[in-house]
Amino acid sequence: MKKSIIAVLAAGLVAAAGCANGGAARAQDGAGDGNAVIEAIMARRSIRQYKDTPVEREKLQLIAECGVNAPNGMNAQAWEVCIIDSKEWIDGVNEIYKAANPQAASRPGFRNMFVNAPAVIAVAAPDDTYNGVNAGLLGENVMLAAQSLGLGTCCLGGPLRFLQSSPEAAPYMAKLGINPDYKILYLIAVGYPDETPAAKPRDLSKIRFLGD
Ligand SMILES: Cc1cc2nc3c(=O)[nH]c(=O)nc-3n(C[C@H](O)[C@H](O)[C@H](O)COP(=O)(O)O)c2cc1C
């Protein structure tokens, strides 16, 4: 593992330990105290307000690498991850969004269409069930790795639908250079959190055992 990645990981452990979300916002009571993986899973929440601070490229690279280390069918790695931290691109599509959605854009606290994040990750794959599963597993790795580094994330479908249906956004989408046989399946907003939302309740009755 590269030295810079080790440094990012070490900084991330410190950030996660002191992070406002760390451990406090556990979705459920239960096992896991002191287990960094379980704590990160339980503490992760969708973040929709971010600080202005840009996210370091080393951290964006590391969380993307965690993403592509997800299990995937036959290790075919039929996916693409495009990390967008270009202010020009984000501001450009945001202007198109604001023109089409003036009401949403005038809400207090609105900074951009990506729930105000300074960076966005586009996850693309062939548009079929198994590759959708692969891409989803990749995304959760990205979001948990981000959580462990003190970053916030939010999986986004709505803004993607807008971008895919807006003729004005087409040149921006083309700039992402995604394999023409792939489709962007979702986006992940990434940034330093500026809110600590409470966990939304989870229905544990959806979990069943079939045992003797
Ligand atoms: C496929 C997918 C699409 C989503 N799209 C959006 C979206 O467009 N806007 C948004 O604010 N949140 C979006 N979310 C986030 C969910 O609303 C959120 O994960 C859910 O309410 C549970 O909250 P939590 O992530 O804080 O646990 C999306 C999540 C997923 C998995």
The ligand as an ORCA input file, in Angstrom:
! r2SCAN-3c Opt
* xyz 0 1
  C     -30.616      4.344     -4.970
  C     -30.736      5.505     -4.006
  C     -31.151      6.741     -4.476
  C     -31.233      7.829     -3.600
  N     -31.575      9.049     -4.105
  C     -31.602     10.134     -3.293
  C     -31.882     11.429     -3.827
  O     -32.085     11.612     -5.014
  N     -31.894     12.467     -2.958
  C     -31.636     12.321     -1.624
  O     -31.635     13.309     -0.897
  N     -31.360     11.099     -1.084
  C     -31.344     10.001     -1.883
  N     -31.029      8.750     -1.370
  C     -30.727      8.595      0.070
  C     -31.885      7.923      0.828
  O     -32.956      8.834      0.947
  C     -31.380      7.469      2.220
  O     -30.347      6.526      2.065
  C     -32.505      6.848      3.068
  O     -33.505      7.797      3.367
  C     -31.984      6.268      4.386
  O     -31.350      7.273      5.152
  P     -29.823      7.109      5.631
  O     -28.987      6.947      4.384
  O     -29.501      8.389      6.348
  O     -29.729      5.917      6.507
  C     -30.932      7.653     -2.219
  C     -30.508      6.395     -1.769
  C     -30.389      5.340     -2.630
  C     -29.858      4.014     -2.127
*
